[in-house]
Amino acid sequence: MSTFGRKADMSLITIGAMTRYKGRSSSKIVERAFPHVVEIAIPLGGLGKRLNDMRDFHLERGLKSRTRSCRREGHDYVRWCFANAELAKAFVDQFGGEVSP
């Protein structure tokens, strides 16, 4: 097999193992490890200062912010992923949103 052929084969193997964005895990992997997901609808003007407050919620508790976004029925949502139900509930109590199953 030529050198070119081996390089082509290796690139196919590498591509199959890559995530969507370099260095980021897929949504399914994250949501498996952090199964308590809070969905918050994003208003037309964005979340503004409220987004800073949500990030501060995580920083104050020593948590890494794990978010995903989605679009459903013409609306944008941000999905905050938590490892335990108590933190997800505290987040909902402070910022609203819904815990999705």
C-alpha positions as CSV (number, residue, x, y, z in Angstrom):
1,M,0.0,0.0,0.0
2,S,1.3,3.5,-0.9
3,T,2.0,6.2,1.7
4,F,-0.9,8.1,0.2
5,G,-3.2,5.2,0.8
6,R,-2.3,4.8,4.4
7,K,-2.7,8.5,5.1
8,A,-6.2,8.5,3.5
9,D,-7.1,5.4,5.6
10,M,-5.9,7.1,8.8
11,S,-7.9,10.3,8.1
12,L,-11.0,8.3,7.7
13,I,-10.5,6.6,11.1
14,T,-9.7,10.0,12.7
15,I,-12.8,11.7,11.2
16,G,-15.1,8.9,12.6
17,A,-13.8,9.5,16.1
18,M,-14.0,13.3,16.2
19,T,-16.6,15.2,18.0
20,R,-18.8,17.9,16.3
21,Y,-16.6,20.7,17.6
22,K,-13.0,20.1,18.5
23,G,-12.6,19.5,22.2
24,R,-16.4,19.4,22.9
25,S,-18.3,16.3,23.9
26,S,-21.5,15.4,22.1
27,S,-24.8,16.5,23.7
28,K,-25.8,12.9,24.4
29,I,-22.6,12.2,26.3
30,V,-22.9,15.4,28.4
31,E,-26.6,14.8,29.2
32,R,-25.9,11.2,30.2
33,A,-23.4,12.4,32.8
34,F,-25.5,15.4,33.7
35,P,-29.1,14.1,33.4
36,H,-31.0,16.9,35.1
37,V,-31.5,19.4,32.3
38,V,-33.1,22.8,32.8
39,E,-34.5,24.4,29.6
40,I,-34.9,28.2,29.5
41,A,-36.5,29.9,26.6
42,I,-34.4,32.7,25.1
43,P,-36.3,35.9,24.6
44,L,-35.9,37.9,21.3
45,G,-33.5,40.3,23.0
46,G,-31.4,37.6,24.5
47,L,-30.9,36.8,28.2
48,G,-28.8,39.9,29.0
49,K,-27.7,40.3,32.6
50,R,-29.7,37.2,33.5
51,L,-27.2,35.1,31.6
52,N,-24.4,36.6,33.7
53,D,-26.4,35.7,36.9
54,M,-26.8,32.2,35.6
55,R,-23.1,31.8,35.1
56,D,-22.5,33.3,38.5
57,F,-24.8,30.7,40.0
58,H,-22.4,28.0,38.7
59,L,-19.2,29.9,39.8
60,E,-20.5,30.5,43.3
61,R,-21.0,26.7,43.7
62,G,-17.8,25.7,42.0
63,L,-19.6,24.2,39.0
64,K,-18.5,24.2,35.4
65,S,-21.3,25.6,33.3
66,R,-22.6,22.9,30.9
67,T,-25.0,24.3,28.4
68,R,-26.4,23.3,25.1
69,S,-28.8,25.2,22.9
70,C,-31.7,23.9,20.8
71,R,-34.5,25.2,18.6
72,R,-37.9,23.8,18.7
73,E,-41.2,25.0,17.3
74,G,-39.6,28.3,16.2
75,H,-38.2,29.1,19.7
76,D,-34.6,29.0,20.9
77,Y,-33.8,27.4,24.3
78,V,-30.6,27.1,26.4
79,R,-30.3,23.8,28.2
80,W,-28.3,23.9,31.5
81,C,-27.1,20.4,32.5
82,F,-26.7,19.4,36.2
83,A,-25.4,16.2,37.8
84,N,-27.9,16.3,40.6
85,A,-31.6,17.1,41.0
86,E,-31.2,19.5,43.9
87,L,-28.9,21.9,42.0
88,A,-31.3,21.8,39.0
89,K,-34.2,22.6,41.3
90,A,-32.3,25.5,42.9
91,F,-31.5,26.8,39.5
92,V,-35.2,26.6,38.4
93,D,-36.2,28.3,41.7
94,Q,-33.9,31.2,41.0
95,F,-34.2,31.6,37.2
96,G,-37.3,29.8,36.1
97,G,-37.4,27.3,33.3
98,E,-38.4,23.7,33.2
99,V,-36.6,20.5,34.1
100,S,-36.8,18.3,31.0
101,P,-37.0,14.5,31.4
